[in-house]
Amino acid sequence: MRTLYLDCGMGAAGDMLSAALLELTDDPDRELAKLNALGIPGIAYKAEKTEKCGIMGTRLHVTYEGEEEDGEPHRGHHSRPADIRAVIDGLSMPAEAKRNAHEIYGLIAAAEAEVHGRSMEDIHFHELGTMDAVADVAAVCFLMAELAPEKVICSPVCTGYGEVKCAHGILPVPAPAAAKLLKGIPIYAGDTEGELCTPTGAAVLKYFVNEFRYMPEMKCEAEGYGMGGRDYPKANCVRAIMGESGEQATELSCNVDDMSPESVGYAIGVLRSAGALDVFWQSIGMKKDRPGVLLCVLCREADREKMVRLMFRHTTTIGIRETLCSRFVLKRRTGAVTTPWGSVRVKVSEGCGVTRRKPEYDDLARLADENGLSIDEVKKFATGGREDA
């Protein structure tokens, strides 16, 4: 699985994230030219190689009408969400990237509205409404669409500590809007004084990241460092790693010896319908030499709690075991093959130097019944035929 891992041990800001992603691309200069062609009014991007604590990375400078953001509140433009949406709608980038940019600004607007006790449409963005911030969000969304990771994993996020100046005055770190956006995300203050995770950075992480944990086992293909504008004792950067990883899955299992076969079958059906990747059972011997059933459920980590609740609800178990494992799967798609008697759907599995094709049983059975043939006769044509264009 093509996986993007973000190391946010020094927080996250929009410019740092976009710079790290830019370094992952095959041709950063070409991608930089595309960013400058997005059409954000008054905005220009410039990439500069920068060293932090002996590490070379990219600092992505964003200028608005020739002036670079200095982080002070006087730069704030009093934009409303509708103004931001209009700017995003006018950008020259893929529809997917535009949609993601709209969603991220929606998260920011909702957080600001909650902090200030207003409706989303009544919010006046200050730092978050400048063209600088629009440029950061647009750059991240555009580069994510270019890199197209199948999964995004992020480390716990360091927020820094202390105070930060904003258009409303001096606020604690993380700023209230950032704190709202970081809800449900593992965070820690660390030992660096300053605002390390901005609201824009928090919104980007909340939207794109599938899972927050330390780096999984993966085969590294590319590495990028996005540098921040300030210097600290630690390297002020976001590190991005792109590579292949096995799909992480959770295996849940329990032993039962006081359920009827019908009840076990019903529980299996419920778990499959709820999104389990796989469910199976096997006969086991339990205490007092009673025969029992070992019920195993394989699920995505995000579905873990849901599956645990369903297992307790629909089985008689009083304990469930959990194992975290990697799951390697072939990419799957559905094609079609034309036979002398009609079309047959074919399941195609590819990857790791292997290609497998399996005709759909229901289609084979239907054509066999309609034409007085055996399934094997229809399968022979379906297996040996070429997929329809």
Secondary structure, DSSP 8 states (H G I E B T S, - for coil): -EEEEEE-TT-B-HHHHHHHHHHHSS-HHHHHHHHHTS--TTEEEEEEEEEETTEEEEEEEEEETTEE--S-GGG---B-HHHHHHHHHT-SS-HHHHHHHHHHHHHHHHHHHHHHTS-GGG--BSGGGSHHHHHHHHHHHHHHHHH--SEEEE--EE--BSEEEETTEEEESS-HHHHHHTTTS-EE-TT-BS--B-HHHHHHHHHH-SEESS--SEEEEEEEEEE-SS--SS--EEEEEEEEE-EEEEEEEEEESS--HHHHHHHHHHHHHTT-SEEEEEEEE-GGG-EEEEEEEEE-GGGHHHHHHHHHHHS--S--EEEEEEE---EEEEEEEEETTEEEEEEEEEETTEEEEEE-HHHHHHHHHHHT--HHHHHHHHHHS-B--
